[in-house]
Amino acid sequence: MGENFSNLVDMFEKSTARYRNNRLFGVKRDGRYEWMTYGEVGEQVAAFRGGLASLGVAKGDRVAIISNNRPEWAIAAYATYSLGAQFVPMYEAQLPKEWEYILEDSGAKVLIVPNNAIHEQTKDFPDHIDSLAHVIDLEGEASKRCYASLLKVGRDNPVPSVKPDPSEVCGFIYTSGTTGKPKGVLLSHGNITSNINAVHAIFPMSADDVSLCFLPWAHSFGQTVELHCMLSYGAAMGLVESVNTIIENLAEVRPTLLFSVPRIFNRIYDGVNKRMAAEGGIKKLLFDRTLTVAAERRALTAHGKGSSLLLEAQHAVLDKLVGAKIRERFGGRLRYAFSGGAALSKEVGEFVDSLGITVYEGYGLTETSPIATANYPGNQRIGSVGKAIPGVRVELGPAEVAPEGQGEIVVYGPNIMQGYHNLPEETAEVFTADGGFRTGDLGRIDSDGFVYITGRVKEQYKLENGKYVAPAPLEEKLKLSPFINNLMIDGTNRLYNIAVIVPDLENLREWARENGIEAADDEALCKDPAVNSQMEREIERYSTEFKRFERIGRFILTPEDFTTENDMLTPKMSLKRRNVLAKYGDAINRLYAE
């Protein structure tokens, strides 16, 4: 079974004692990665704990942070836990009004900010947020109240750590608010350590492992599955410089594990396919044969049959000629990857597997700490989100509308949240009478216990003919097209579905040049009849496995991407459907009226 931690303070202190000289956090400075050890991080946590205590932070208080991933984020979190206080993370990409709402709703006493720019935006918050007493700048001058000055105070005035009860809340994670104001999910030490303990039971990770860390710790997947779990093993995390340098940083950090979301795997799928198509010739033939041999091996395994000597020989040669060279771009040491946060298409999962990188997809929500199900060694089925993790039970509950054999996924276990902060009615709505958490996701469970996600209950809508459509599966499939970057499908009470599509402008411009199409700008490109005909062909190509009523009848092309800045996406990159519909509502109505 491995470890059995009861709280995050216990876990952190055991790891910093056992792995004192191991590398923990790597940050790129002046062109190279510099590493902090477990011992160095442990010393700073103890010092920062004393610094927070000097500000009056005690058991039950809330310490909030606005910051991207950095060592000080984790140090502040573990220092907060070790005072019996609660940590409230936020994203730098959020709007100031969202920070303000979360600080007020959570009753935060201390706010930690990453730099002077955000300090300037938040320095007046204590004037109108009653609970907020201090704003601490991680990069402020040592003469002022900042991270460095609090470390000094804490070193001069040490405070012993508190070992919280498993039932005590360790932090708030605010849901992204795709349908309204963010809700503060209350997670206990026991909630999160139950996930860590389950990972120890089923995944062969070790202190020798290294990850390239780019998932935000402000989100439950990055925080629990990467930060807390990797730290519990004594493993190392190199922090990515930015989302634009992931490939470059992979080659520098040379990770053995990768924690990611489908968007990154989709990029790998698109990038490798595009490169191989451009190279052509023998390289493309070998690449195609690599995919074919991998598919044949998977099919034999799925039917319980062993592979032939000839097939294994082909696989070994092709892996050396093709797979190993592609993996070298990711550092050359990648053993396997974890995918979560959204559904990974079966096509992409099989593609990455064919390159010799095993992807274990899991499923969960912030409210389940987050892991509820996972594929893992010896129990993997590509296309599924795996089986319930140890200690957790997953059942199908009734849904207002669901195809036969499907239902709403209901999760039971020690990973289920304590509730939504200050929202007793909303909390009651998501719990069944026997304590199960109603996820709001539709799914099915096969005879072997593997779970499959088929859509969101709230995203389903009814067409004019009475048929119900879950848009997410087709949206994810269409994103595999090299011409589609993002999209949203809707058809509520209409005769057919429409889509608002953000094309991949780089690929679309290249296609237009090759086909002699000239456009003054991207707006004109999106209106060009030949471009729209090409998009129709792409939509048809990727929609063949869907029923006719689930497909797109008409669409709008827009050059403006869905982003957090224009409020079309949440910080965790979930689509704000209502906002997209509001922005493009008039154009959609005109389509239906034509």
ABEGO torsion letter per residue (X at the ends): XEBBBABAAAAAAAAAAAAAABBABBBBBGGBBBBBBAAAAAAAAAAAAAAAAAAGBBBGBBBBBBBBBBAAAAAAAAAAAAAGBBBBBBBAABBAAAAAAAAAAAGBABBBBABAAAAAAAAAAAAABAABABBBBAABBAABBBAAAAAAAAAABBBBBBBBBAABBABBBBBAGAAEBBBBBBBBAAAAAAAAAAAAAABBBBAABBBBBABBAABAAAAAAAAAAAAAAGBBBBBBABAAAAAAAAAAAGBABBBBBAAAAAAAAAAAAAAAAAAEEAAAAAAAAAAAAAAAAAAAAAAGBBBBAAAAAAAAAAAAAAAAAAAAAAGGABABBBBBGBBBBAAAAAAAAAAGBBBBBBBEBAAAOABABBBBBGBBBBGBAEBBBBGBBBBBBBBABBBBGBBBBBBBEAABBAEBBGBAAAAAAABBAAGBBBAGBBBBBBAAGBBBBAEBAAABBBBAAGBBBBAAAAAAAAAABAABABBBBBABGBABBBBBBBBBAAAAAAAAAAAGBBBABAAAAAABAAAAAAAAAAAAAAAAABBAAABBABBBBBABBBBAAAGABBAAGBBBAAAAAAAAAAAAAAAAAX
